[in-house]
Amino acid sequence: MSPDLPPVAPSVTAELVEALSPRLRKRLDAGIAKLAARPVFREGDLVRIAVDDETDVVLHAPGGAVSRADAIRCGCLLAPDCLHRAAAASAAPVAEDASATEDAPATDPGEDAPPPAPAPAPAPAPAEDAPTAESAEQATSEQRAAARAVYAATAAVLEAGTDGAGAVLQAELLRAAHTARLAGLPRASAAAISVVTGVRAARSADPAYRLTDLVAALAATLGTAHRVPDATGPGLAELRGTVRQPYRPDGSLRLYGLFSEPVLTATGYAGAVTWTADAEGRLYTVSDVAPGGPARATGAADRAVRVGDTALTHRELSRAGLAVSGATVSPTGRLGAGAGVRAVRAAGVAWRAEPLDRLWSVPAAEQVVRALSGGRDLLFLEVTLLGSVRESTGDCLLADCAGVPLRLTTAHDDPSLPYRDNLRLLAAARGSRLRIVARLVPGTLPRALLLATEHPTDPAARVDAGLDRLQHADLPADAAQAPPEALPVGDEAPLHLLRRRVHQAVSGGRRVLALSASSRGEPGDSARLRRLGLATAGGLLDALHSTAALRSRDAFGRLLPSDAAPFARAWLAAAVYTDTIERALCASAWGATADTVPSTGVLTRL
């Protein structure tokens, strides 16, 4: 996946790949790799790829994204059904339809929004034998078919693993995502697109790729698609998702800046988000995210915020305040920028002054439970820095949080962002007691992504870990960098015996589990899980291996095409179980009781 190319709509990629002949489909992955190494030139809305000295592929992206198949043109003799057009679309990031994803920026009524649709005419009174509203609230036939298509395409990707899920399988999942969006299933569509994005990041060795994120995306897609056909009532509404997040009027607001963080996604979007809070501790965000790369992520902090007529930049707002009248707010807390919104600069306050001080007064365990229950995943903590600690994935910052050994890691590994350099310097400030803002990373050990911190030597200042760059002069005078130490982990529940198989299936596909089950005697792992009281985990591990090795043969002993559905079902059950147990262990590691974290409830429906 090339960040230099504009995002391409899922339907466009699916259409171009489907138009290829079987011979060209076999060569598509090689064509993508070849095209990714060619120079890219941008001229306004046109992006040109020099395939060779005589052939160019041109992508027309008005508004920053390619939305039609004819917007990708090629000068070769086989065009329009050539390999180059399909390879360009498959190498580009996937365009996210803002009207179809739950997490996309909401539409503000004052932001060039289309006029509201006229109210529908009153429905006629139902006949005596008509179904009730409760019984009528079921998935339509189109939605059931679309959900099954998403499930089948996702199961095929899971069966192949990231190593084998090439552009053809990705295009089939993109087509299923497009069909789900048209059928009124934006949540399933967005989840399927996130799977394709994760697979492309894995295959291109993107530094931002995280296996755990792809595992979560696959589980969310399979779980949603599995439940839609039989869901009714409010459960169905939740599984459908929301097509648009409407802004609601919120009157006048007095906001205080907290911090800013850069945004750099694998889908080709970049920018900045500034977090603010009101006097009651409610959080609001002001964002500036658009198609772009690392340069836009680092530069957006110095752009003016899009709220009213204020000239504050994101970097300035993170330390100042804002008085807003006629405010509009989305359900996720994003401030609107409509024509009726008025905003002026106001005084900010320090983190240790009211009203921001109350954010740090909530116990860490309570904040973790709130995040695990679906609330904000931001943590406002006061920690004592203990230095760096060496892990298999690299060094991280170790801190003491009210007796809890907390590991702080980088929120993004892109070298253009100063996260890692700041973390390395903070490790030298041992003994410093600082207030920080972090994002929870669920796991069996307390872990969080460091987003912002107080300055090590100036309590009145703060540092945005992804935007501000610390220097050695900012550290205490007696700071001395010591080599990282290996931290003993202690006893853990042997959940890793199941988790590693769940992760292996995503990377290597079904065949990896089939081979490991036949050559390594995996029943020993299942027996160990049962001996240690995890009988359900042992049964799920057995089911995962048995379905992976399940293949039928015809009368002549030849292997028949495999059915991916049983393996996908067993994998989904194992993934949901692992996630549920890890959430409980995460709450326990932070000092909270496991029964305070609500269960996802998905496992009982499988």
KOLSE-689053 format. One line per 3 residues: for each residue x, y, z of C-alpha. Coordinates in nm, 4 decimals, padded with zeros to 6 digits. Example, Ala and Ser with C-alpha at 12.3 -4.5 7.8 and 13.67 -1.06 7.14 Angstrom:
residues 2
01.2300/-00.4500/00.7800 | 01.3670/-00.1060/00.7140
This chain:
residues 606
00.0000/00.0000/00.0000 | 00.1529/00.3267/-00.1167 | 00.0758/00.6438/00.0843
00.1774/00.8506/-00.2219 | -00.1367/00.7418/-00.4072 | -00.4813/00.8903/-00.3422
-00.7406/00.6714/-00.1667 | -00.9568/00.4634/-00.3995 | -01.3187/00.3708/-00.3308
-01.3766/00.0001/-00.2531 | -01.6209/-00.0435/-00.5411 | -01.3639/00.0908/-00.7889
-01.0969/-00.1586/-00.6845 | -01.3441/-00.4466/-00.6905 | -01.4682/-00.3480/-01.0379
-01.1200/-00.3228/-01.1876 | -01.0018/-00.6539/-01.0421 | -01.3176/-00.8331/-01.1542
-01.2618/-00.7114/-01.5115 | -00.9234/-00.8869/-01.5312 | -00.8862/-01.2171/-01.7123
-00.7905/-01.5232/-01.5031 | -00.4362/-01.5041/-01.6412 | -00.3952/-01.1408/-01.5357
-00.5424/-01.2083/-01.1916 | -00.2592/-01.4509/-01.1232 | -00.0108/-01.1758/-01.2051
-00.1840/-00.9014/-01.0075 | 00.0224/-00.9256/-00.6877 | 00.3465/-00.9135/-00.8867
00.2103/-00.6165/-01.0792 | 00.1332/-00.4324/-00.7538 | 00.4878/-00.4874/-00.6271
00.6312/-00.3611/-00.9564 | 00.4044/-00.0574/-00.9621 | 00.4893/00.0323/-00.6011
00.8543/00.0747/-00.7018 | 00.7780/00.3200/-00.9836 | 00.7974/00.7004/-00.9401
00.4785/00.8901/-00.8590 | 00.4108/01.2508/-00.9664 | 00.1273/01.4692/-00.8375
-00.0205/01.7628/-01.0274 | -00.3230/01.9016/-00.8471 | -00.5983/01.6376/-00.8567
-00.3991/01.4181/-01.0972 | -00.1520/01.1550/-00.9776 | 00.0673/00.9952/-01.2444
00.2620/00.6694/-01.2114 | 00.5389/00.6148/-01.4655 | 00.5039/00.2447/-01.5449
00.7839/00.2645/-01.8026 | 00.9271/00.5137/-02.0489 | 00.6165/00.4999/-02.2680
00.3288/00.4100/-02.0353 | 00.1706/00.6088/-01.7547 | -00.1181/00.5342/-01.5193
-00.3117/00.8473/-01.4235 | -00.5467/00.8685/-01.1230 | -00.7926/01.1566/-01.1110
-00.8838/01.2249/-00.7473 | -01.1140/01.5271/-00.7174 | -01.1626/01.5970/-00.3502
-00.8651/01.3779/-00.2629 | -01.0115/01.0342/-00.3489 | -01.0846/00.8258/-00.6599
-01.4567/00.7503/-00.6711 | -01.5072/00.6150/-01.0269 | -01.3383/00.3427/-01.2278
-01.2962/00.5684/-01.5327 | -01.0940/00.8079/-01.3152 | -00.8017/00.5627/-01.3436
-00.6576/00.5656/-01.6969 | -00.3679/00.3772/-01.8520 | -00.1813/00.4307/-02.1784
-00.0962/00.0663/-02.2496 | -00.2437/-00.1359/-02.5352 | -00.4538/-00.3606/-02.3101
-00.6399/-00.0716/-02.1469 | -00.9026/-00.0383/-02.0133 | -00.9018/-00.4012/-01.8889
-00.5297/-00.3978/-01.8207 | -00.3275/-00.5089/-01.5212 | -00.1921/-00.1585/-01.4520
-00.5274/00.0000/-01.3590 | -00.6174/-00.2807/-01.1186 | -00.2678/-00.2778/-00.9695
-00.2821/00.0981/-00.9105 | -00.6187/00.0713/-00.7364 | -00.5006/-00.2231/-00.5253
-00.1800/-00.0437/-00.4247 | -00.3615/00.2703/-00.3106 | -00.5192/00.3206/00.0327
-00.8871/00.2375/00.0666 | -01.1094/00.5441/00.0638 | -01.3361/00.5664/00.3646
-01.6874/00.6794/00.2874 | -01.7611/00.9430/00.5514 | -02.1300/00.8725/00.5230
-02.0895/00.5035/00.5835 | -01.8576/00.4629/00.8777 | -01.9341/00.5066/01.2421
-01.5970/00.6591/01.3224 | -01.5791/00.8915/01.0239 | -01.6063/01.2663/01.0749
-01.9655/01.3565/01.1307 | -02.1501/01.5993/00.9081 | -02.2071/01.9369/01.0634
-02.5317/02.1041/00.9490 | -02.3417/02.4236/00.8783 | -02.0540/02.2644/00.6890
-02.1817/02.2671/00.3318 | -02.4275/01.9958/00.4241 | -02.7051/01.9080/00.1801
-03.0506/02.0345/00.2664 | -03.2499/01.8013/00.4875 | -03.4742/01.5571/00.3136
-03.8481/01.6210/00.3351 | -04.0292/01.4376/00.6066 | -04.1868/01.1130/00.4899
-04.5600/01.0934/00.4561 | -04.7447/00.9281/00.7444 | -04.7636/00.5546/00.7053
-05.1088/00.4002/00.6665 | -05.2572/00.2262/00.9654 | -05.1546/-00.1414/00.9773
-05.4116/-00.4044/00.9096 | -05.5280/-00.6305/01.1870 | -05.3160/-00.9166/01.0592
-05.0075/-00.7009/00.9953 | -04.6940/-00.7852/01.1958 | -04.6175/-00.5753/01.5008
-04.3320/-00.3220/01.5003 | -04.1241/-00.5498/01.7200 | -04.1607/-00.8497/01.4896
-04.1087/-00.6371/01.1772 | -03.7724/-00.5062/01.3011 | -03.5644/-00.7695/01.1284
-03.2879/-00.7655/00.8742 | -03.4078/-00.7386/00.5161 | -03.3250/-01.0055/00.2624
-03.0672/-00.7707/00.1058 | -02.9014/-00.7162/00.4431 | -02.8907/-01.0867/00.5211
-02.7362/-01.1591/00.1815 | -02.4840/-00.8778/00.2237 | -02.3885/-00.9983/00.5731
-02.3342/-01.3512/00.4454 | -02.1192/-01.2165/00.1619 | -01.9055/-01.0195/00.4083
-01.8717/-01.3260/00.6301 | -01.7711/-01.5517/00.3392 | -01.5170/-01.3034/00.2008
-01.3669/-01.2402/00.5457 | -01.3486/-01.6147/00.6127 | -01.1591/-01.6592/00.2852
-00.9073/-01.3917/00.3903 | -00.8675/-01.5587/00.7299 | -00.8188/-01.8996/00.5708
-00.5422/-01.7650/00.3473 | -00.3792/-01.5478/00.6158 | -00.1972/-01.2248/00.5429
00.0712/-01.4222/00.3587 | -00.1813/-01.5610/00.1114 | -00.4528/-01.2941/00.0990
-00.3508/-01.1262/-00.2240 | -00.5207/-00.8527/-00.4204 | -00.7936/-01.0819/-00.5579
-00.9180/-01.1872/-00.2127 | -00.8909/-00.8269/-00.0960 | -01.1032/-00.7113/-00.3909
-01.3702/-00.9701/-00.3082 | -01.3868/-00.8379/00.0477 | -01.4032/-00.4798/-00.0808
-01.6931/-00.5737/-00.3065 | -01.8711/-00.7329/-00.0126 | -01.8070/-00.4170/00.1914
-01.9552/-00.2024/-00.0857 | -02.2596/-00.4300/-00.1060 | -02.3055/-00.4076/00.2707
-02.2945/-00.0283/00.2567 | -02.5602/-00.0200/-00.0148 | -02.7736/-00.2626/00.1887
-02.7672/-00.0345/00.4934 | -02.4955/-00.2091/00.6968 | -02.2341/00.0648/00.7472
-02.0818/-00.1040/01.0503 | -02.0066/-00.4265/00.8637 | -01.8794/-00.2275/00.5653
-01.6391/-00.0204/00.7759 | -01.5138/-00.3314/00.9572 | -01.4470/-00.5134/00.6293
-01.2537/-00.2154/00.4930 | -01.0410/-00.2071/00.8070 | -00.9520/-00.5737/00.7460
-00.8340/-00.4954/00.3925 | -00.6316/-00.2019/00.5230 | -00.4677/-00.4233/00.7851
-00.3884/-00.6988/00.5355 | -00.2284/-00.4502/00.2961 | -00.0235/-00.3002/00.5790
00.0990/-00.6479/00.6755 | 00.1917/-00.7451/00.3203 | 00.3754/-00.4160/00.2580
00.5710/-00.4348/00.5867 | 00.4211/-00.1045/00.7018 | 00.5921/-00.0003/01.0298
00.2530/00.1025/01.1680 | 00.1091/-00.2483/01.1217 | -00.0013/-00.4221/01.4411
-00.1095/-00.7864/01.4355 | -00.3382/-00.7294/01.7344 | -00.5245/-00.4571/01.5425
-00.5852/-00.6895/01.2476 | -00.7005/-00.9670/01.4810 | -00.9513/-00.7271/01.6364
-01.0705/-00.6105/01.2931 | -01.1231/-00.9670/01.1712 | -01.3121/-01.0607/01.4881
-01.5315/-00.7504/01.4612 | -01.6118/-00.8175/01.0947 | -01.6906/-01.1855/01.1407
-01.8865/-01.1223/01.4588 | -02.0998/-00.8476/01.3061 | -02.1687/-01.0374/00.9841
-02.2468/-01.3559/01.1785 | -02.5078/-01.1905/01.3991 | -02.6910/-00.9668/01.1486
-02.9146/-01.2324/00.9811 | -03.0747/-01.3423/01.3106 | -03.0735/-01.0099/01.4983
-03.3918/-00.8181/01.5787 | -03.4947/-00.4968/01.7495 | -03.2302/-00.2808/01.9206
-02.9644/-00.5468/01.8664 | -03.0119/-00.5204/01.4913 | -02.9942/-00.1411/01.5040
-02.6614/-00.1649/01.6862 | -02.5236/-00.4136/01.4329 | -02.6346/-00.2021/01.1401
-02.4453/00.0979/01.2725 | -02.5112/00.4603/01.1982 | -02.4799/00.6010/00.8489
-02.4242/00.9523/00.9730 | -02.3373/01.1083/01.3054 | -02.5573/01.4164/01.3329
-02.4429/01.7207/01.5222 | -02.6724/01.8424/01.7983 | -02.6916/02.1954/01.9364
-02.5081/02.2309/02.2662 | -02.5479/02.6002/02.3459 | -02.2511/02.7875/02.4886
-01.9336/02.6108/02.5986 | -01.6288/02.7208/02.7935 | -01.3477/02.4849/02.6991
-00.9941/02.4373/02.8296 | -00.7166/02.2919/02.6138 | -00.5661/01.9591/02.7212
-00.3293/01.8387/02.4494 | -00.2963/01.7769/02.0754 | -00.2006/01.4559/01.9007
-00.1022/01.3921/01.5383 | -00.3119/01.1575/01.3261 | -00.1463/00.9321/01.0681
-00.3550/00.6389/00.9494 | -00.2789/00.3445/00.7257 | -00.5685/00.4503/00.5003
-00.3873/00.7633/00.3831 | -00.5343/01.0236/00.6190 | -00.3324/01.2604/00.8346
-00.3786/01.5682/01.0506 | -00.4201/01.6627/01.4147 | -00.6801/01.6316/01.6897
-00.6913/01.8686/01.9863 | -00.8614/01.7559/02.3067 | -01.0404/02.0011/02.5328
-01.2561/01.9724/02.8445 | -01.5341/02.1806/02.9977 | -01.5810/02.2719/03.3630
-01.7574/01.9383/03.4335 | -01.4769/01.7296/03.2832 | -01.6572/01.6359/02.9604
-01.4170/01.5965/02.6687 | -01.4519/01.7668/02.3299 | -01.2298/01.7406/02.0231
-01.1397/01.9707/01.7362 | -00.9927/01.7820/01.4404 | -00.8286/01.8575/01.1088
-00.7881/01.5260/00.9251 | -00.7679/01.4909/00.5478 | -00.5878/01.2770/00.2894
-00.2129/01.3144/00.3364 | 00.1056/01.1691/00.4791 | 00.3550/01.2354/00.7584
00.4161/01.5949/00.6439 | 00.0531/01.6803/00.6964 | 00.0490/01.5071/01.0347
00.3352/01.7221/01.1595 | 00.2139/02.0429/00.9938 | -00.1528/02.0305/01.0906
-00.0716/02.1337/01.4474 | 00.0192/02.4797/01.3202 | -00.3010/02.5223/01.1191
-00.5889/02.7302/01.2532 | -00.8679/02.5312/01.4129 | -01.1950/02.5206/01.2228
-01.4294/02.6527/01.4884 | -01.5862/02.9949/01.4411 | -01.3554/03.2811/01.3473
-01.0779/03.2036/01.5931 | -00.7215/03.2177/01.4641 | -00.5892/02.9732/01.7235
-00.3774/02.6888/01.5913 | -00.4122/02.3371/01.7285 | -00.0837/02.3749/01.9142
-00.2038/02.7009/02.0741 | -00.5493/02.5674/02.1600 | -00.3954/02.2724/02.3468
-00.2618/02.5239/02.6018 | -00.5274/02.7973/02.5798 | -00.9047/02.8033/02.6104
-01.2060/02.8574/02.3879 | -01.5432/03.0234/02.4444 | -01.7990/02.8866/02.1989
-02.1554/03.0032/02.1379 | -02.4054/02.8197/01.9217 | -02.1930/02.5077/01.9524
-02.2824/02.1881/01.7690 | -02.1418/01.8567/01.8907 | -02.1379/01.5054/01.7446
-02.2112/01.1980/01.9608 | -01.8357/01.1363/01.9845 | -01.7701/01.4874/02.1204
-01.6387/01.6479/01.8028 | -01.7112/02.0187/01.7751 | -01.8862/02.1363/01.4594
-01.7658/02.4249/01.2453 | -02.0930/02.5459/01.1002 | -02.1723/02.9019/00.9963
-02.3729/02.9622/01.3131 | -02.0864/02.8705/01.5475 | -01.8999/03.1559/01.7142
-01.5740/03.1056/01.9028 | -01.3173/03.3354/02.0615 | -00.9918/03.2709/02.2395
-01.0043/03.2420/02.6186 | -00.7557/03.1797/02.8944 | -00.6313/02.8271/02.9532
-00.5431/02.6621/03.2811 | -00.2691/02.4294/03.4002 | -00.3352/02.0605/03.4465
-00.3042/02.0976/03.8239 | -00.5594/02.3807/03.8388 | -00.9372/02.3579/03.8327
-01.1308/02.2486/03.6391 | -00.8758/02.0205/03.4662 | -00.7422/01.8922/03.7981
-01.0569/01.6816/03.8455 | -00.9626/01.4651/03.5463 | -00.6644/01.3322/03.7438
-00.8649/01.2834/04.0628 | -01.0477/00.9759/03.9257 | -00.8719/00.6520/04.0365
-00.6832/00.4749/03.7597 | -00.8786/00.1510/03.8076 | -01.2067/00.3367/03.7570
-01.0760/00.4993/03.4404 | -00.9655/00.1607/03.3052 | -01.3061/00.0059/03.3718
-01.4699/00.2986/03.1925 | -01.2438/00.2475/02.8902 | -01.3012/-00.1305/02.8821
-01.6756/-00.0693/02.9012 | -01.6784/00.1261/02.5757 | -01.6131/00.4778/02.7078
-01.3214/00.7085/02.6388 | -00.9930/00.5197/02.6315 | -00.7939/00.8183/02.7581
-00.6275/00.7791/03.0969 | -00.5305/01.0756/03.3152 | -00.2573/00.9427/03.5442
00.0054/01.0671/03.7873 | 00.3180/00.8543/03.7636 | 00.6752/00.8327/03.8860
00.9240/00.7547/03.6103 | 01.1403/00.4487/03.6789 | 01.3473/00.4341/03.3596
01.3315/00.2139/03.0512 | 01.2592/-00.1552/03.0368 | 01.3555/-00.3973/02.7619
01.0896/-00.6121/02.5983 | 01.0871/-00.8408/02.2984 | 00.9201/-00.5667/02.0915
01.1650/-00.2959/02.1999 | 01.2293/-00.0636/02.4913 | 00.9445/00.1096/02.6714
00.9165/00.3582/02.9560 | 00.8467/00.2068/03.2978 | 00.6525/00.4127/03.5517
00.4883/00.3595/03.8876 | 00.1193/00.4540/03.8956 | -00.0067/00.4328/04.2554
00.1786/00.1040/04.3047 | 00.0949/-00.0359/03.9610 | 00.4013/-00.0947/03.7342
00.2931/00.0745/03.4123 | 00.4592/00.0336/03.0728 | 00.4348/00.3405/02.8491
00.4914/00.2892/02.4768 | 00.4831/00.5019/02.1641 | 00.1508/00.5835/02.0002
00.3063/00.5753/01.6511 | 00.6399/00.4472/01.5198 | 00.6732/00.6791/01.2205
01.0206/00.8392/01.2438 | 00.8842/01.1814/01.1460 | 00.6904/01.1946/01.4739
00.8905/01.2502/01.7951 | 00.7139/00.9852/02.0050 | 01.0073/00.7461/02.0365
01.2717/01.0138/02.0903 | 01.0638/01.1731/02.3669 | 01.0085/00.8382/02.5342
01.3814/00.7677/02.5288 | 01.4632/01.1032/02.6902 | 01.1934/01.0683/02.9560
01.3481/00.7369/03.0571 | 01.6504/00.9373/03.1744 | 01.4400/01.1468/03.4131
01.4158/00.8736/03.6763 | 01.2323/00.9707/03.9902 | 01.0356/01.2528/03.8238
00.6716/01.2614/03.9264 | 00.4589/01.3782/03.6355 | 00.1003/01.3932/03.5270
00.0425/01.2285/03.1917 | -00.2336/01.1598/02.9408 | -00.2224/00.8121/02.7890
-00.4409/00.5767/02.5861 | -00.5180/00.2363/02.7346 | -00.3746/-00.0736/02.5685
-00.5790/-00.3719/02.6961 | -00.3626/-00.6624/02.8053 | -00.2608/-00.8826/03.0929
00.0003/-00.6242/03.1998 | -00.0747/-00.2537/03.2604 | 00.0210/-00.0765/02.9400
-00.0695/00.2537/02.7739 | 00.0339/00.4788/02.4860 | 00.1909/00.8037/02.6042
00.0188/01.1039/02.4426 | 00.1124/01.4032/02.6587 | 00.3041/01.4759/02.9781
00.4049/01.7518/03.2104 | 00.7464/01.9015/03.1405 | 01.0185/01.7224/03.3424
01.1598/02.0477/03.4860 | 00.8806/02.3046/03.4386 | 00.5556/02.2020/03.6151
00.3634/02.4830/03.4424 | 00.4484/02.3512/03.0942 | 00.3289/02.0425/02.9124
00.4611/01.8349/02.6243 | 00.2563/01.6815/02.3430 | 00.4528/01.3605/02.2890
00.3702/01.3387/01.9176 | 00.4296/01.7047/01.8290 | 00.6811/01.8613/02.0717
01.0390/01.7404/02.0765 | 01.2208/01.7256/02.4100 | 01.5905/01.8104/02.4361
01.8550/01.6978/02.6831 | 01.8432/02.0481/02.8320 | 01.4802/01.9846/02.9326
01.5801/01.7009/03.1654 | 01.6745/01.7411/03.5314 | 02.0369/01.8348/03.5849
02.1174/01.5049/03.7600 | 01.9534/01.2868/03.4948 | 02.1743/01.0061/03.3665
02.0673/00.7620/03.1019 | 02.1116/00.4044/03.2235 | 02.0900/00.0971/03.0015
01.7461/-00.0678/02.9885 | 01.6846/-00.3498/03.2273 | 01.5014/-00.6738/03.1793
01.1899/-00.6742/03.3931 | 01.0669/-01.0063/03.5315 | 00.7179/-01.0745/03.4124
00.5977/-01.3093/03.6846 | 00.3290/-01.5728/03.6602 | 00.0543/-01.5245/03.4030
-00.2484/-01.7235/03.3096 | -00.1468/-01.9548/03.0208 | -00.3885/-01.7803/02.7870
-00.1005/-01.7304/02.5438 | -00.1359/-02.0966/02.4417 | -00.4666/-02.0064/02.2775
-00.3810/-01.6480/02.1838 | -00.0732/-01.7414/01.9818 | -00.2790/-01.9838/01.7702
-00.5389/-01.7133/01.7076 | -00.2613/-01.4803/01.5919 | -00.0841/-01.7495/01.3886
-00.4005/-01.8151/01.1923 | -00.4215/-01.4486/01.0929 | -00.0610/-01.4376/00.9741
-00.0133/-01.7813/00.8200 | -00.3681/-01.8906/00.7514 | -00.5472/-02.2145/00.8110
-00.2670/-02.4339/00.6782 | -00.0297/-02.3247/00.9571 | -00.2638/-02.4546/01.2268
-00.3320/-02.7712/01.0291 | 00.0411/-02.8456/01.0082 | 00.1112/-02.7580/01.3720
-00.1714/-02.9803/01.4921 | -00.0374/-03.2805/01.3034 | 00.3335/-03.2354/01.3762
00.3618/-03.0911/01.7282 | 00.1117/-03.2845/01.9302 | -00.0997/-02.9843/02.0219
-00.3365/-03.1819/02.2490 | -00.0658/-03.1242/02.5129 | -00.1486/-02.7533/02.5122
-00.5181/-02.8268/02.5461 | -00.4523/-03.0613/02.8362 | -00.2370/-02.7983/03.0061
-00.5125/-02.5396/02.9732 | -00.7613/-02.7803/03.1287 | -00.5259/-02.8686/03.4162
-00.4930/-02.4996/03.4996 | -00.8677/-02.4435/03.5079 | -00.9191/-02.3085/03.1539
-01.1312/-02.5930/03.0231 | -01.3192/-02.3686/02.7800 | -00.9903/-02.2452/02.6332
-00.8778/-02.6078/02.5902 | -01.1962/-02.6964/02.4067 | -01.1666/-02.3921/02.1809
-00.8066/-02.4804/02.0979 | -00.9108/-02.8354/02.0063 | -01.1892/-02.7004/01.7838
-00.9501/-02.4581/01.6168 | -00.7043/-02.7335/01.5242 | -00.9691/-02.9866/01.4212
-01.1462/-02.7448/01.1857 | -00.8114/-02.6330/01.0424 | -00.7219/-02.9917/00.9530
-01.0716/-03.0807/00.8267 | -01.0550/-03.1588/00.4535 | -01.2790/-03.3876/00.2460
-01.1760/-03.6097/-00.0424 | -01.3626/-03.7390/-00.3450 | -01.3964/-04.1027/-00.4499
-01.0478/-04.0937/-00.6042 | -00.8814/-03.9578/-00.2887 | -00.8360/-03.6063/-00.4222
-00.8825/-03.3146/-00.1845 | -01.2051/-03.1230/-00.2361 | -01.2248/-02.7440/-00.2050
-01.2299/-02.6582/00.1625 | -01.5196/-02.4920/00.3415 | -01.3825/-02.1869/00.5250
-01.6956/-02.1338/00.7365 | -01.6302/-02.3937/01.0144 | -01.2732/-02.2748/01.0621
-01.3836/-01.9102/01.0695 | -01.6489/-01.9936/01.3279 | -01.3982/-02.1763/01.5509
-01.1449/-01.8942/01.5131 | -01.4055/-01.6312/01.5993 | -01.5068/-01.8187/01.9134
-01.1428/-01.8434/02.0223 | -01.0773/-01.4757/01.9456 | -01.3832/-01.3543/02.1378
-01.3018/-01.5773/02.4349 | -00.9417/-01.4553/02.4413 | -01.0523/-01.0921/02.4234
-01.3051/-01.1392/02.7040 | -01.0550/-01.3048/02.9364 | -00.7874/-01.0478/02.8577
-01.0285/-00.7654/02.9391 | -01.0912/-00.9214/03.2788 | -00.7185/-00.9735/03.3366
-00.6512/-00.6148/03.2299 | -00.8990/-00.4822/03.4851 | -00.7425/-00.7017/03.7521
-00.3902/-00.5843/03.6649 | -00.4992/-00.2237/03.7223 | -00.6562/-00.3105/04.0565
-01.0186/-00.3264/03.9425 | -01.2473/-00.6226/03.9937 | -01.3192/-00.8263/03.6821
-01.6954/-00.8267/03.7436 | -01.7061/-00.4501/03.6873 | -01.6202/-00.4982/03.3180
-01.9300/-00.5924/03.1137 | -01.8950/-00.8962/02.8909 | -01.9155/-00.8568/02.5136
-02.1798/-01.1272/02.5013 | -02.0728/-01.2417/02.1557 | -01.9456/-01.5842/02.2589
-02.2877/-01.7015/02.3723 | -02.4302/-01.6333/02.0252 | -02.1756/-01.8406/01.8341
